[in-house]
Amino acid sequence: MESVEERLAKAMQALESTRAAVADAERRLREASVTVTSKDRSVEVTVGAQGDVRNLRFHDGTYRSMAPAQLSAVLLETIGQARARMARQVTDTYRPISESVPRLPGMPGAEIDWELLFGSADDEDGGAAARRKQAGRLRDEIVEDPAQP
């Protein structure tokens, strides 16, 4: 049977290992970026690990002949796709670390819900399907919570 000191030493070693892994992940993600080109090849967007747009390039003069709404749609879709790819990269970077940490039953906040954390940012289409679904609903619609009296 392990003594308290031995268990504490193992726990401290695991904590230091996790801290080092998190520091390494943070360092890699600080330098990470994802670049996506629009389907029509007119726009290229680069985003950082926090979804920030770092670069926006127009490859040819096609954008000049686009209607404002069309250009806006291309930009939003391409930015959404870049953010979705980056969200997957962030998740792939941190998931092994979170899975290596021992589970603490009854400890709220110890589990990471990746879906809740990233929501639709991890959708392949950059959340476009969710936006289309909501587009048909009135924006000022009152939705009653059935749990409330």
N, C-alpha and C positions, 0 to 999 in steps of 0.2 A: 504494500500500500504506500502511495506517495505521501510525503509530508506536505504540510501547508507551504513550507518554503519552496519545495520543488515545484508544486503547482503554480505558485506565484512567479517563480523564475520562468516557467514555461509560458505563462500568460504574458509576462513582460517581453519575452522573446517574440511571441506572436504579435504583440502590439507594435514592437519596433519593426518587424518584418512588414506589417501592414502599412505603417507610416512610410517606410521606404518605398513600397509599391505605389502608394498614393502620390508621393512626391514625384516619382518617376512618371506616373501617368499625367500628372499636372504639367510637368515639364514638356512631355511629348505633345500634349494637347495645346499648350501655349503656342507652339510652332506649327500646329496642324492647320490645314485648310483643305477645302474641297472645291473643285472647279467643275461647273456643269455648263454645257452648251445647249441652247434651246433647240427644239426639234427642227425648226426651220434654219438653224445654224446662223441666225442673225445676231444673237446675243450670247455673251459668255459671262457667267457670274461666279465669283469666288467668295466663299464665306469662311469665317473662322469657327473655332470650337464653340463659341457662344452664339452662333448663328448670325454674327455681325457681317454685313456685306463689306468685303475688303477691296474688291475690284469689280468693275463693271465695264465690259468691252463690247463695242458694236463692231462686228467683223466686216461688214460691207455697208453699202448705202441703202440696203433694204428697209431699214427702220425709218428712213426719210419718207417713204411712200406709204407707211402704215398709218391707219387711222389711230388717233390717240387711244381709244379704247382697246384696239388690237395690240398696240405696243405695250400698253399697261398690262394686258392679259399675258403676253409673252414674258414680260419681266416678272410678274408675280408668280407665274408657273415655274419659271426657271429658278428664281430665288427659293421657292418652296421645295423644289427638287434638291437643290444644293443643301438646304437646311436639313432635309430628311436624311440625305446621305451622311451629313456630319453628325446628326443625332445617332444614327446607327454606329458610326465610328466611336463616338463618346461612350455609347452603351457597351460596345465591344471592348473598349479599353477598361471600363470600370467593373463590368460584370464579373470577371474572374476574381477581382479583389473582393467584391461583396460576397461572392459565393465561398470564398476561403475563410471568411470570418465565422466563428462558431455562432450558431443560432441561440438566442436567449429567449426561451419561452416566457411569455408574460411581460416582456419588455417592449413597451410601445415604441415605435420608431426604429426598431432594430432591423426590420425588413425593408428592402428597397422595392418599391412598385415602379418598374421602369415605364409601364404604360401610363401611369398617373404622372410620372415625372416629365415625360416627353409628349404625352398626348398624341395629337395627330401629326406632330413634327416628324414622326418616324414613318408616316405613310409614304408609299412609293410615289404617289402623285403630288406630294407636298401639301396634303390636306385639301386638294381641290374637290374631291368627292364630298367631303364634309361641308365645304362651302356651297357646293351645288345643292346639297340636300337642304341646307338652311335658307338658300336663296328664295325658295318658294314660300317660306313662312313670313308672315308679317313681322317686321322688326319690333313693333310696339305691342306684340301679342302678350297678353297676361296669361301666365301658366300657373295654375293653382297647384300647390303641393298637397297631394292627397293625405299626407301624414299630418298635416296641420289641421286643427279643428276649425 
